[in-house]
Amino acid sequence: MWTRLYALIVKELLAVLRDPKGRAILIGPPIVQLLVFSYAATLEVRNVDVMILNRDSGHWGQELIQRIDGSPTFRNIEIAASQAEVQVAIDNQAVIAAVEIGPDFSRNIEAGTPADLQVVLDGRRSNASQIVAGYLSQIGGALAAETPAGRRAGGGMVSSVPRNWFNPNLTYQWFMVPNLIASIALLIGLIVTALSIARERELGTFDQLMVSPLRMHEILIGKLIPPMMIGLFHITVYILAAVFLFEVPLRGSLFLLYGSAIFYLGSVAGLGLFISALSMTQQQAILGAFLFMVPAMLLSGFATPIENMPGWLQPITLINPLRYFLVIVKGVFLKDIPLSEVVNQTIPLALIAAVTLTAAAWLFRRRLE
């Protein structure tokens, strides 16, 4: 049995790696994706264009404008003469936000009473506009605290100092790179496995494989191990890049990370084999892989928290292996996740792998019959 398995694994690796184009696809694009996405896929909002309608003739209105202009978040500050200009700028997406300073702004600031400051946001870019609104609110709050009235009231006020655990400087690569380790491993592992059997059907070697001395479970294991080996290679490269290139702290155990990665890649390969068993051509396999991959990315908590999704949608995320491995990889990198939590996230990965591999084996037997 082990001799047959060894021969099948070598055969699968040679089929993937001996083609120069295949080697280039497996090595080049994942590295490029890691580098590009780590810098481009940022959740920070910078280089923002805003418009200001200043109806205040006092000192504090000008001070607010200067502070907004001096913030590194904002790129261009346009001064509007009327509300009509604000409306046109928002409609044409020339600016993402407009600040209207009321005529009594300076007077109210000096008196320590609520000042009239309105922020108009472009709701078509809801996430970015809310972040910009938070930046503007911080600037306005800091300005009010430094006025004479604010300093007089400061002695009896409670000030809050935010402290960000696990990522104190809010470096977005610390958040993005661990996510990419799991996401790109899903992409590569799913495509390589999905193309495996579909490629053999197109080349006409699948029937030869079926009449060989290999049993069904040996064929499945032989198809499962090579994509997992390739996935572990990519994960190793990504870990080295994360630690030495992006300087992401590795606070947890590599043993736990690799142990859970084996179950994660097993679940991914199981899904790929299931897709491959359903597909008759490589084109169908690629389309099936992307049909699963795009919802898996969106429903994993990669960009938006699962808790923010509708109640009817959240149970669907339970069958998504990326959801569980994201928790593990971010926990190992940033907060030294305990063994009990790794086990809790690994058990669903093992169940997904068992179900998908069983379904793939059933489909193989059904096709043979």
N, C-alpha and C positions, 0 to 999 in steps of 0.2 A: 504493500500500500504506500509506504513512504517513498519508495523508488518511483512509483507512478505519479505521486503528488509532486515530487521534485521535478520530474520531467515536464509535467504540465505547467508548473510555476515558471520554469526556465523558458518554456515555449511561449507563455504569455508575456513575460518580460521582453523576450526577443521580438515578439510581434509589435510591441509598443515602442521599443527603443531602437530597433535597427533601422527604422525609417528616419532619415535626417529631418524631414519636416515634422515628424512626430516628436522627435527629441527637442526640436526648437519650440514646438508648441508647449511641451511640458515644462521646459526650463525658462524660456524667455518671458512669455506673457505673465506668469505669476509673479516674477521678480519686478517687472515693470508695474504691474497692478499694485503691488505692495508699496513701491516708491511713490507712484502717482497719487493713489488714494490716500496715503498717509498725510500728504501735504494738501491735496485738493479737497478731500472730503472732510471739511471742517464744519463744526456746528457753531463756530464763532461768527459774529457779524461784524465785518470791518469794511472800510472804504464806502461809507454810507453817505448819500447825498440827502441833505435836509433843507427845508425852506423855513425862514423865520419872518413872521409878520409882527413887527414891533410897533404897538400902539401906545407905548409908554415913552415919555420924554425924560424920565429920571435916570439916575446913575445906575441903579440895579438892573434895569433892562439891558443896558449896554454891557454891564458886567456879565450877565447871563450869556449874551451872544458871544462874548470873548471866550468864555469858558467852554461853550459848545464848540467853537472854532478851534480851540486849543486841544480838544480831546483827540487822541489818535484814532478813535473809532470813526470819526466823521471826516469825509474827504472834501466835499464842497458845501459851503454854506451860502445859500442864495437868499437875498433879502427881497421880500414881496412888498408891493405897495398897496395891495388890496386883497380881499378874500377871493376875488375872481381869479387872481394869479395863482393863489393856493389851489383852487379847484382845478385849474388847467394843469398845473404841475402834477397833482395826484392822479388825475385822469390819464395823463400821458406817461405815467410811471417815470417821470423825470426825477422825482424824489420819492423816498419811501415814507417820509414823515414830514409834517409841517408843525411848527411851534408858533402859536399866537399868544403874544404877551399883551395882557390887558392894559388899559390906560391907567389903572390905579395900582399897577404892580409894585413900583418903587415905594409908593406911599404905604401900601399894606405891609411891605417887607419891613419898613422902618417902624411901623406900629406893632409889629409882631402878630398881625392878623392874617388869615388865609389870603394868599395872593391869587390873582386871576391869571392862570396859565393853562392854556388848552393845547393838547397835542392831537393832531389829526393824523391818522395812520392809514396806510394802504392795506385794506383787508385782503386783497388778492395775494399778498405775501404775508400771511397771518403770523407765521412763526417768527420770521425775521423782524416784522414790525413790532411784535410784542417785546422782543429783546431790545430793540431800539428804544421803545417806550421806557423800559427799565433803566437804560443808560441815561436817558433824559431826566427821569425822576431822580436818579442819584445825583446828577449835576445840580438840579434845582434844590434838592434837600441839603446838599453840602453848602450851597450858596446861602440858604436861609439860616443855617446853623452858624455862619460866620458874620451875620449882620449884628449890629449892636443889640437888637432885641433878642436875637437868637443866643448871643453870648450871655445875656442877662438871664435868660431862661435855662441856659445849659446846666447851671449848678444843680437844679432840681430835677433834671431830666435823666432818664436811663438811656445810655448809649449802648448800642449793640455792635460788636466786632465780629464779622463772619469769619469762620475758620472751616476750611474745606479738608475733610479727612481723606486720606488715600491719594489725593491729587491736590496738594496745598496751593500750587500755582495755577491750577486749572489749565495745565498744558494739554492741548487737545490730542496730541500724538499719544499720550498715555491712555487716553480713552479709545482712540481710533485703531491703533496698531494691534492691540489684543483682539479687537473685534475682527480685524482683517485676517488674522491668523486662522480663526475659525471659518470665516466666510469664504476665503480663497481655497482653503482645504476642501470645503464642500463643493465648490465649483469644479476643481480638478478631479477629485475623487468621483463625483457623480458622472462627469462626462466620460472619463476613462472607463469606468465600469459599464456605463450604458452602451458604449460603443463595442464592448467586448464581443458579445454573442451576435449582435447585429452585423458586425464586420465579418464574422465567420460565416454567417448565412450568405452574405453577398459574395464572399470568396469561394463558397462551396465546400468549406472544410468542416462545417458544423455536423454534417451527416457522417463524415469520417470519425469525428470525435465521439459520436453516439455509438458507433459500432466498435469502438476501441474497448480494451479490457477495463477501462475506467468505469466505476460505479457513479450513480447520480450524485451522491454526497461528495465524492472525490472531485467531480467536475466543479461542483459549487465551491468547494474549498480552494481548488486551483484557480478559479476565477476570482475568488475573494481576496486571496493573499497579495497578489501583485499590486492591485490598486492601493491596498493598505500600506504596502512598503513604499510606494511612490508618495502617498499622503504623509507618511512619517518623515520622509526625506524633506518634503516641502515644509512641514511644521518645524523641523530642525533648522532649516535655513531661515525661516521667519523669526524663530526665537533668537537666533544669533543676530539677525538684523535689528530686532526690537531692542536687545540689550546693548549692542555695541554701536549701532548706527543711530537709533532714535533715543537711546539712553533711557528706556523705560525700565523702572525698577522691577526686579524679579524677587519678590518677597517670599513666595511660597516654595513648594517642593516640586522639583522637576519630575520626581518619581510619580507623584500624584497626577501631574499634567500628562505625562506620557501614558500612564495607566488608563486614565479616562479617554485619552486620544485614541487608544486601540478600540475601545467600545464605540466611540464616536465614528471613527472611520469604518468600523464594521457595520454600523447602522446606515452610513452613507453608501457603502458598497452594496448593502442589501437592497436599498432603494434603487441603486443603479442597475443591479441584476434584475429586479422586478420590472423596471422600465425596459431593459434590454430584452427580457422574455416576451414582453408585449409587442415589441417592434420587429418589423420584418426587414427594414433597411436602416442604414446609418443615419439617414436624414430624419426618419421617424424617431430614432433614439435621441438625437440631438434636440429635436423639438420637444420630446417628452421630458428630457432633462431640464430644459429651460422652463417648461410649463410648471414643473415642481419648484425650480430654484427661485424664481422671482417671488412667488407668494411666501416661500420659506424665508427669504431675506426680510420681507415686510412684516412677517408675523413672528420674528425671532426676538424682538426687543432691541435690534441693532440700532435703529434710529429713533423709534418712539417706544415708550414703556408699554408693556403688555397691559398694565393696569388701566391705561388710557383708552384701550380699545373697547368697542361695544361688548356688552355682556354675552351676546350670542356668538361673538367671534372668538372670545378668549379660549373656550374649550378646544377649538380647532388647533390652537398652538401647541396642545399637548402631544401631538403626533409629529412635531417638528424637532428633529435632533439638534438643529442649530440653536434652538432656545436653551437647551440644557448645557451645551458645551460653551456657549458664551459666558454663562455664569461661572463655569469652572476656570476658563482661561483668564478672564478678568480678575477673578478672585485670587488665582495663583500669582498673577503679576503684581497686583496692587495691594492686596490686604492679607496675604498668607491664609487662604481659606482653609478651615479645618477639615480633617479626614471625613467626619460625619457628613458634612455638606457635600463633599465630592461624591461620596457614596450615594447620597440622596439624588444627585443629579445624574449619576452614572447608571443607576438601575433602570430609569426609563430608556436610556440609550441601548442597554442590553435587550430590553423588551422589544424595542423597535427593530433591532437587528434580527432577533429571533422570528418575529412575525414576517418581516419582509423576505428573509431567506427561505422560510417555510413556504410563503406564497410563490416565490420564484421557482422553488423545486416543484411545487404542484403544477405550475404553468409548463415547466419543461416536460413533465410526464404527460400532461394533457396534450401537448403538441406532438409528442412521440406517438401517442395512441391514435 
